[in-house]
Amino acid sequence: MEFLKVILLGIVEGITEWLPISSTGHMILVNEFIRLNVTEEFWEMFEVVIQLGAILAVIVLYFNKLNPFALKKSSQEKKDTWTLWFKVIVAALPAAIIGLPFDDLIDRLFYNYQTVAIMLIVYGVLFILVENWNKGKEPVTSDLNALSYKTALFIGIFQILALIPGTSRSGATIIGAMLIGCSRYVAAEFTFFLAIPVMFGASFLKLLKFGLAFTQTELMILLLGMVTAFVVSVLAIKFLMGYIKKNDFKVFGYYRIVLGLLVIGYFMVAG
């Protein structure tokens, strides 16, 4: 039964990490109904480190685009790849500067269903408003290579908002990128790449805090969750990139609003 719960959590992580609907928010909510029989310390580590499986999906799917050493690439293409990585690092800095010193405080204050529900609704409304505001406008940046360092930094600043659970890291950065003129496709791709250093860093910190003294069962739970998240993430990323070629993000906004209201209603009745 515990392993079935882990598979379900891996599926939730794999879907919600890349769709702008908040993976952390969904993990907190799912844990309210399907609690793993583990310690509180292990759970706090698990819900972050499981994201490594999701990150591996990005690395596998975009390996050639992210690899500056690819033999088939021209010198200019290798230079463009290095430049992309430098932009990703620049964008990752704001969240690292704010998130590292305040990680425990944020966990203590905001990891609850009330915050998740409010953020689901707020950013759901924002997605709809931003899409309406952008309707008919030509994006300033339609090519990832044309993304400037200044734009990358601004996207990174928007990522700070995602430190609050329920916001969605991809949601905050996609909204930010679109507000400053990026196309949906560029916004989504850059968000995927930005997740690599951010999530590796967050996972490394959680592992250090927890320690590496896993029981055999804990190790199996962690690996199963990561593998499930990896497989589902591959499918979710392919779906999203195909979806936004012809559609906007409004459907995710409506989903967030409905889910947020359901969460508030459920806990008011249950409480």
Secondary structure as the mmCIF struct_conf table of DSSP 4:
data_model
#
loop_
_struct_conf.conf_type_id
_struct_conf.id
_struct_conf.beg_label_comp_id
_struct_conf.beg_label_asym_id
_struct_conf.beg_label_seq_id
_struct_conf.end_label_comp_id
_struct_conf.end_label_asym_id
_struct_conf.end_label_seq_id
HELX_RH_AL_P HELX_RH_AL_P1 GLU A 2 THR A 16
TURN_TY1_P TURN_TY1_P1 GLU A 17 ILE A 21
HELX_RH_AL_P HELX_RH_AL_P2 SER A 23 PHE A 33
BEND BEND1 ILE A 34 ILE A 34
BEND BEND2 ASN A 37 VAL A 38
HELX_RH_AL_P HELX_RH_AL_P3 GLU A 40 VAL A 49
TURN_TY1_P TURN_TY1_P2 ILE A 50 ILE A 50
HELX_RH_AL_P HELX_RH_AL_P4 GLN A 51 LEU A 61
TURN_TY1_P TURN_TY1_P3 TYR A 62 TYR A 62
HELX_RH_AL_P HELX_RH_AL_P5 PHE A 63 LEU A 66
TURN_TY1_P TURN_TY1_P4 PRO A 68 PHE A 69
TURN_TY1_P TURN_TY1_P5 LEU A 71 LYS A 72
BEND BEND3 LYS A 73 LYS A 73
HELX_RH_AL_P HELX_RH_AL_P6 SER A 75 PHE A 110
BEND BEND4 ASN A 112 ASN A 112
HELX_RH_AL_P HELX_RH_AL_P7 TYR A 113 ASN A 134
TURN_TY1_P TURN_TY1_P6 LYS A 135 GLY A 136
HELX_LH_PP_P HELX_LH_PP_P1 LYS A 137 PRO A 139
BEND BEND5 VAL A 140 VAL A 140
STRN STRN1 THR A 141 THR A 141
BEND BEND6 ASP A 143 ASP A 143
HELX_RH_3T_P HELX_RH_3T_P1 LEU A 144 ALA A 146
HELX_RH_AL_P HELX_RH_AL_P8 TYR A 149 GLN A 159
HELX_RH_3T_P HELX_RH_3T_P2 ILE A 160 LEU A 163
BEND BEND7 ILE A 164 ILE A 164
TURN_TY1_P TURN_TY1_P7 PRO A 165 GLY A 166
BEND BEND8 THR A 167 THR A 167
HELX_RH_AL_P HELX_RH_AL_P9 ARG A 169 LEU A 179
TURN_TY1_P TURN_TY1_P8 ILE A 180 GLY A 181
STRN STRN2 CYS A 182 CYS A 182
HELX_RH_AL_P HELX_RH_AL_P10 ARG A 184 PHE A 210
BEND BEND9 LEU A 212 LEU A 212
HELX_RH_AL_P HELX_RH_AL_P11 GLN A 216 TYR A 243
TURN_TY1_P TURN_TY1_P9 ILE A 244 LYS A 246
BEND BEND10 PHE A 249 PHE A 249
HELX_RH_AL_P HELX_RH_AL_P12 LYS A 250 ALA A 270
#
